[in-house]
Amino acid sequence: MKDSRIPEPVLTAMSDGTHIIRAYREHLGYSIEDLAVASGLAAEEIQNIESGLRYNKGYRDRIARSLSIPVGILEGQSDISDAA
């Protein structure tokens, strides 16, 4: 996956199997709790999403805003709310 909008450390983490949200979160220096507070989601929901459970567009939008990344970067992620 080569996307010039995604920083190289994030791409590297993703190529090693790290979920895109976790890769961005760690790249930006946020803890799960930091992202939970910023997005209004529970820490457990963030953990579930990063573990690969699918999630809905509303979650994706909230997480993208909280990480200050374009929502389009997360568009390849699922629209089904299994993590909630």
Rosetta silent file (secondary structure, phi, psi, omega in degrees, C-alpha in Angstrom):
SEQUENCE: MKDSRIPEPVLTAMSDGTHIIRAYREHLGYSIEDLAVASGLAAEEIQNIESGLRYNKGYRDRIARSLSIPVGILEGQSDISDAA
SCORE:     score description
SCORE:     0.000 S_00000001
   1 L     0.000  111.949  178.357    0.000    0.000    0.000 S_00000001
   2 L  -117.910  115.486 -179.513    1.705    3.203   -1.165 S_00000001
   3 L  -137.095  116.083 -175.566   -0.142    6.435   -0.428 S_00000001
   4 L   -64.833  -14.165  178.587    1.790    9.693   -0.437 S_00000001
   5 L   -82.092  -13.982 -176.521   -0.655   11.129    2.101 S_00000001
   6 L   -99.819  125.948 -179.832    0.373    8.547    4.701 S_00000001
   7 L   -59.492  146.986 -177.514    3.644    9.186    6.575 S_00000001
   8 H   -54.402  -42.405  178.581    6.381    6.604    6.014 S_00000001
   9 H   -61.689  -32.908  178.101    6.434    5.420    9.680 S_00000001
  10 H   -70.215  -44.683  177.718    2.702    4.710    9.450 S_00000001
  11 H   -60.508  -41.386  179.319    3.143    2.811    6.179 S_00000001
  12 H   -62.627  -47.043  179.262    5.988    0.808    7.703 S_00000001
  13 H   -60.687  -41.975  179.701    3.911   -0.113   10.764 S_00000001
  14 H   -64.269  -39.001  179.814    1.008   -1.092    8.510 S_00000001
  15 H   -67.709  -21.660  175.737    3.269   -3.277    6.370 S_00000001
  16 L   -86.795    1.982  175.922    4.281   -5.040    9.597 S_00000001
  17 L   100.823    4.581  178.641    0.599   -5.808   10.241 S_00000001
  18 L   -76.626  135.915  177.195   -0.351   -2.914   12.514 S_00000001
  19 L   -59.600  142.939 -176.386   -3.908   -1.618   12.092 S_00000001
  20 H   -55.854  -39.349 -178.551   -3.949    1.788   10.366 S_00000001
  21 H   -68.287  -43.539  177.158   -5.575    3.516   13.339 S_00000001
  22 H   -63.531  -41.325  179.929   -3.046    2.124   15.796 S_00000001
  23 H   -58.995  -46.761  177.494   -0.208    3.027   13.402 S_00000001
  24 H   -65.641  -44.943 -178.275   -1.400    6.641   13.220 S_00000001
  25 H   -57.963  -48.592 -179.214   -2.147    6.813   16.942 S_00000001
  26 H   -68.224  -37.572  177.541    1.323    5.594   17.874 S_00000001
  27 H   -59.669  -37.816 -178.883    2.968    7.777   15.204 S_00000001
  28 H   -86.013   -5.425  177.480    1.294   10.815   16.763 S_00000001
  29 L    81.297   22.597  179.818    2.201    9.732   20.292 S_00000001
  30 L   -93.679  141.605  170.562   -1.366    9.163   21.504 S_00000001
  31 L   -83.661  168.819  175.093   -2.352    6.490   23.985 S_00000001
  32 H   -59.211  -41.382 -179.541   -5.565    4.545   23.540 S_00000001
  33 H   -63.901  -39.862  177.071   -7.025    6.638   26.355 S_00000001
  34 H   -58.762  -47.183 -178.696   -5.985    9.883   24.604 S_00000001
  35 H   -67.725  -36.927  178.320   -7.745    8.814   21.419 S_00000001
  36 H   -61.211  -46.926  179.845  -10.790    7.622   23.341 S_00000001
  37 H   -63.502  -45.679 -177.448  -11.178   11.000   25.045 S_00000001
  38 H   -65.065  -34.779 -175.841  -10.572   12.931   21.817 S_00000001
  39 H   -94.059  -14.721 -177.162  -13.014   10.847   19.786 S_00000001
  40 L    80.679   11.783  176.979  -15.682   10.326   22.439 S_00000001
  41 L   -98.662  161.996  176.047  -15.357    6.554   22.127 S_00000001
  42 L   -78.065  148.918  177.557  -14.582    4.146   24.935 S_00000001
  43 H   -56.011  -37.574  178.894  -11.002    2.874   25.236 S_00000001
  44 H   -63.476  -36.366  177.602  -12.365   -0.638   24.824 S_00000001
  45 H   -65.464  -42.523  178.089  -13.959    0.360   21.497 S_00000001
  46 H   -61.337  -46.055  178.662  -10.611    1.726   20.277 S_00000001
  47 H   -59.518  -43.048  179.373   -8.888   -1.510   21.355 S_00000001
  48 H   -62.379  -43.839  179.647  -11.517   -3.582   19.558 S_00000001
  49 H   -62.917  -45.824 -179.409  -11.129   -1.566   16.366 S_00000001
  50 H   -67.742  -20.801  177.294   -7.342   -1.817   16.503 S_00000001
  51 L   -82.823   -5.733  175.492   -7.680   -5.568   17.040 S_00000001
  52 L   109.310   -0.734  175.790   -9.451   -5.815   13.703 S_00000001
  53 L   -68.220  143.623 -177.691  -13.129   -5.718   14.598 S_00000001
  54 L   -76.113  155.537 -176.459  -15.103   -3.859   11.983 S_00000001
  55 L  -145.497  163.639 -173.554  -16.654   -0.498   12.760 S_00000001
  56 L   -89.393  168.990 -176.334  -19.086    1.972   11.258 S_00000001
  57 H   -59.825  -36.305  179.202  -18.524    5.180    9.304 S_00000001
  58 H   -60.634  -40.711  176.666  -19.450    7.368   12.270 S_00000001
  59 H   -65.154  -44.727 -179.135  -16.608    5.868   14.278 S_00000001
  60 H   -58.257  -45.299 -179.819  -14.241    6.271   11.336 S_00000001
  61 H   -62.792  -43.421 -179.175  -15.134    9.944   10.982 S_00000001
  62 H   -65.399  -41.366  179.831  -14.684   10.621   14.709 S_00000001
  63 H   -67.835  -44.119  179.335  -11.333    8.851   14.830 S_00000001
  64 H   -59.721  -45.440  177.548  -10.056   10.596   11.690 S_00000001
  65 H   -60.962  -42.185 -177.922  -11.005   14.009   13.101 S_00000001
  66 H   -65.728  -32.050  178.754   -9.362   13.157   16.412 S_00000001
  67 H   -92.097   -2.262 -178.259   -6.127   12.144   14.661 S_00000001
  68 L    56.817   45.258  176.086   -6.346   15.122   12.263 S_00000001
  69 L  -121.678  153.356  178.123   -6.143   12.879    9.216 S_00000001
  70 L   -62.619  136.041  179.549   -8.342   12.897    6.117 S_00000001
  71 H   -57.518  -33.570 -178.033  -11.291   10.536    6.481 S_00000001
  72 H   -56.976  -28.011  178.959  -10.496    9.211    3.013 S_00000001
  73 H   -64.590  -31.183 -179.656   -7.385    7.506    4.346 S_00000001
  74 H   -93.605    1.674 -175.297   -9.613    5.290    6.462 S_00000001
  75 L   -58.167  -28.646  179.975  -12.182    4.713    3.690 S_00000001
  76 L   -72.008   -7.989 -179.370  -10.868    1.216    3.020 S_00000001
  77 L   -80.329  166.843 -172.217  -11.947    0.244    6.535 S_00000001
  78 L   -73.174  154.877  175.297  -15.269   -1.431    7.243 S_00000001
  79 L  -107.266   15.724 -178.293  -18.671    0.218    7.579 S_00000001
  80 L  -106.998  131.675 -173.456  -20.118   -2.483    9.829 S_00000001
  81 L   -89.206   75.318  175.850  -20.417   -1.795   13.528 S_00000001
  82 L   -90.763  -19.517 -173.602  -19.099   -4.981   15.119 S_00000001
  83 L   -82.513  -20.337 -176.209  -16.837   -3.162   17.577 S_00000001
  84 L   -81.601    0.000    0.000  -19.573   -1.311   19.391 S_00000001
